[in-house]
Amino acid sequence: MATDRRTFLLSGLAGLGATALLGSSTTGVAAASAPAPWASLRPARAPSSGPGTLVLITLRGGNDALNTVVPVDDAIYREARGALAVDPDAALALGDGFALHPALRGCKALWDDERLAVVHGVGFASLDRSHFHCMDVWQSGDENDLDTGWLGRWLDREGTDVLDAIAIGQRLPLAFRGAERSAAVVPVGPFELPGDATLRRHLTTLGRVDRGRAPLAAAVARSTADLLDVIDTVGPLASAGRSTAALDANNGGAAAAPEGEPQRGGYGLAGQLDTVARLINADLPTRAYGVELGGFDTHANQAAVHEALLTQLDGALSGFLEQVGERPVTVAVYSEFGRRVRANGSAGTDHGGGGTVLLAGAVRPGFHGEPPPLDDLADGDLRTTVDFRAVFGGLLEGVLDVDTADVLEDAPRPLSLV
């Protein structure tokens, strides 16, 4: 039976099934099977020699771009949003008539330190306000071919190691799926093989590469070896000084931090980025990471919900950049679409266009792209003024050091973002 590594990774033990296995483990393993720190298990991998590391933050639900980077001086905005308009006296001024939502104080500090960039009006021509289709387009980097992700295609071309890219969570996002290679999926917090030493012995046997094996068996062997590699490499780093009890199981609030460590949150965005920071600071060869924050589909009572979400984003992002210090890390924050310009009758906003991308850390600071005009809408939506592939191209070339054309077909000229 013909198969490939990606097919097994996505459908078998070493793909999403392995993530569920690791994520559900709450008991320790026997001392004989407990993984030691990764550097003592095998020759240390060389850290990436490339120019930087990319961290992709996906805001699921359709973040309201107008109330994130606010056109505070625009009378059309204030009239269209009514009570939902951000108070210009409370907003955090950036210049050029724009300001950040008051919840984004950490981002404002990054702006002042020239470590934040705003890309206006990002989108694509076929935006149809469908969460599923629009997110697939964003993550594939292609409006016509949704089979692989833009970072997955980068892995197909450049990948050499199972840890070249890591998605934090319980699933593999489309963005990180290639035709031949895909990212490793790592849960938040401590993880290890459940049970005793017997399971490790069986998996070690299963993972031995034998040239005489049939294609399917060989794919299983390679993927099982990758699974053990991720457990032994990442597990001790993600678990160091932490326990499951120290994490907030409610996916959002902050739990008590281990003694001597800063408060970073639990299984929500702060916990995900805390895991990423640990792995970056351990000099893994990983070049791209993916994390997510949901809840942005604010059709009703948006003001309080959006403020809470932006507060979570702001604290998690600021804390993460503090942890990685001066390392060349670029964070990109995007959502599948923006919201309608005019508020609806439920104190919220409906699906719209004209999304905004935030970039933080190692970036070319300031504004990029052309702000969509509020007096020239497309069926009530902000117009797209920047092709989303120009943003991805800027990240591919500026962070991952690969030509845009090698990953994104017929893409426009990339923006100079880093």
Helices and strands as residue ranges (DSSP letters): H 5-11, I 13-17, H 18-23, G 31-33, G 38-40, E 53-59, E 69-70, H 75-81, G 82-84, E 92-95, E 98-100, H 105-112, E 116-123, H 131-140, H 150-158, E 165-168, G 174-176, E 184-186, H 197-206, H 215-239, G 244-246, H 269-281, E 288-293, H 302-324, E 329-335, E 355-361, E 366-368, E 386-387, H 388-398, G 404-406
